[in-house]
């Protein structure tokens, strides 16, 4: 049996201060591994704007995943102006509800229980909030047809604004999310 030596970058604290370094590491590792697609969470456009300014990211097929909130009125934190700018840059923009909680929050809020997708989300948060979001945006991008099920992608997310986690994974759509495989961590916070 042979072992592959890899290194993971760890950040002392999570958050937006790690965005540029996370993106730099993610893009470099994607190119080193021959991964052609990068999927990134960006609710307000902060992470996507940083990615848009990276010359090193050219040549990658980039999907920005942003959230749709539909409590009563549809709401999206990403402005239409930013959405258009990202599309003009060549990014795909996927807007969807949380793959691991949207409909279940209604049920758990009504019946005061915990349900499978929410339990999965909480279990993934034990590894890191960004880790949970990486798996979730992979499923959301699959659901929308931006990436194929089982295709290796670089996923980038954060733990409260900006990016601090990058993971190589093979995502599956929400309906088969348990087939998703995490191949390696590129970086994550330790807090």
N, C-alpha and C positions, 0 to 999 in steps of 0.2 A: 504494500500500500504506500502511495506517495502522498505527501502533504504539500499544499500550496501555501506559500508564505504571502500573506496579505497584511496590510496595515490599515487600521481604521483611525481616522482623526476624531478625537473627542474634544468637545467644547466644555469648558468649566460650567458655563451657564447657557441655557437656551435663549432664543430670542432673535430679534431682527439684526442685532450687531454682527451676527454670523452669516448674514445673507451672501455677501460677496464671496467670502471664502468657501461657503457651501457650494455655491454655483461654480466657482473655479474648480473645486475638487470634483464635482459631479461631471462637468463637461470634460475635464481631462481624463477621468476614469472611463467615461462612455467612449471616448475616442480610442483610448488604449485597448479597451475590450471589443471594439468594433460594433458597439451598440449605436444604432442609427436614430432611435427615438428617445426623447426626453419629455416627461410629463411633469408639470409643476403646479402646485397649488398656489393660487394668487387671488384672494378675495377682493382686495382693493386695487390690485395692479402693481404694488410695490415690488414684489419679487419678479414679476414679468418685465417691468421696466428695467430692473437691474440686468436681467437676462438679455433683454433687447439691446443693451449697450455693450454686450460682450462680443467682440470680434471672434473670439475663440469658439463661440457657439454656432457660428455659421456652418452650414452643412448638416446640422441636426434637424430632424423633423420634430418640431416643438409643439406640444399641446398644453395650453394653459387651462386649468380647471378652476372654475369659479362657482360659487354657490348661489342657488336660487332659494330664497326664503319665501314661503307662501302661506304664512299663518292665516291671513285673511286677504290681504292685497299682495300681489306679486312684488317682490323686492329683490334687488341685486345691488351689492355694494360696489361692483365694478361699473364705472360710468360708461355710457355708450361711446363717448369720445375716446376713452382708453381702449375699449373693445375694438373700435375701428382701427386705431393705430396699431394694435397687435396684429390684426388681420392683414393690414397693409404691409407689415413687416414680414408676413409669411407664416405667422403663428396660427394654429388652430385654436379656437376658443370654445371650450365645452362648459356649458352652464347646466347644472343639475342639482338635485337635492342630495343630502348626505346618503351615501350607499349603505352605511351601517347604522342609520338611526331615523331617517325621515318619517316613515310611516309607523315605525314601532314607538316613537315618542308619543304619538297620539294614543296608542293603545295603552302604554304604560302610564301615561298621565291620567287616562280615564279609569283604568282598572287597578292602578297602584301596584304594579308588579314589575318584574324585570323579564325581558324577552331575549331570545337568542342573539339577535344582531347587536343589541345593546351590551350584552354580556361579552360578546366577541370584541366590541370596541373597547370596553373597559380592560379586558385582558391585554389587548395590544398596547394600551396606554401604560401598562406596567413596564413595557420595554421602552416606551417613549411616545409622547403625543405626536411627534412628527412621524414616527413609525406607523402609527395607526392611520394617519392622514395619507401617507404614501400608499398603503394598501388600498385605502378607500378611493383615492383619485385614480389609481390604476383600474379599479372596477368601474368607476364612473366613465373613464375614457373608453373602456371596452364597451360598456353599455351604449355609448353614443357612436361607436364605430370608428373612433380615431386610432385605436390600436387593436390588433388581433389577439384573441385569447391565447395565452401561452407564449406570446412574443416577449423576448427580453427587452426591457426598457429601463432607463434611469428615471427614478421617481424622486422628486424633491418637494419637501414640505417643511413646515415649521411647527413651533409649539406656542404660538401666540403672536402672530405678525412676523413677516419675513420668513427666511428659510434657515434651518439649522440641522436638517436631516436629509441625507441622500442614501438611497437604497437601490440596488439592482434587483429587479424582480420580474417574474413572469406572471402578470395579472390575468384574472378571468373576470367575466361579467358578474354582476351582483348575484344573479341566479345560481352561479356555480363558484362563488368566491372562495370556497374552501379548497379549491384546486390551486389557488395562488401559491407560488413558491417564492420565497425570499432567498436570493442567491448570495448576496453579500451586502454588508454595510460599508458605505464609503465614509460617512461621518454622522455623528449624533452628539447631543449634549449628554452630560452625565448627571445633571441635576434633575 
